[in-house]
Amino acid sequence: MKQILIASFFGFLIFLTGCGALEPITPTLMLSAEPPSYDFGDIPQQGGKVSTVFLLKNSGAELITINRVSTSCGCTTAEMDQSPMSAGEERKLTVTFDPLTHPDESGLIQRAVYIQNSDSNFPELILDITGNVVASVESGQ
């Protein structure tokens, strides 16, 4: 009886060890963007708005619904067709930054674009926008 109990215990340990050998399932991102972030570099404050285009892709096998597109600040806008995206579909997202929204501010900026969607593993895709607003040089009088 003691031998059966010991054999059962070791059998259970071997079972647990075997279970630990399984690779954890890592969810994949269905909605992705290329590039994942963008740096405008130097932005002349009086130079007007600057824009860039991201290419969004539904890499999953199912339809993705775009629930909401928003930005971290009113100086940044993001525009795209928000109809559902079929599997494999690509779509452009245009992001515009206006340096004159904050006329008294210059220097480094960090903004974000938030794309809320129906991907249950990653319901919000965040795109980072950076740049350096260069103040206008006033001529001396």
Secondary structure, 3 states (H helix, E strand, C coil): CHHHHHHHHHHHHHHHHHHHCCCCCCCCCCEEEECCEEEEEEEECCCCCEEEEEEEEECCCCCECEEEEEECCCCEEEECCCCCECCCCEEEEEEEECHHHCCCCCEEEEEEEEEEECCCCCCEEEEEEEEEEECCCCCCC
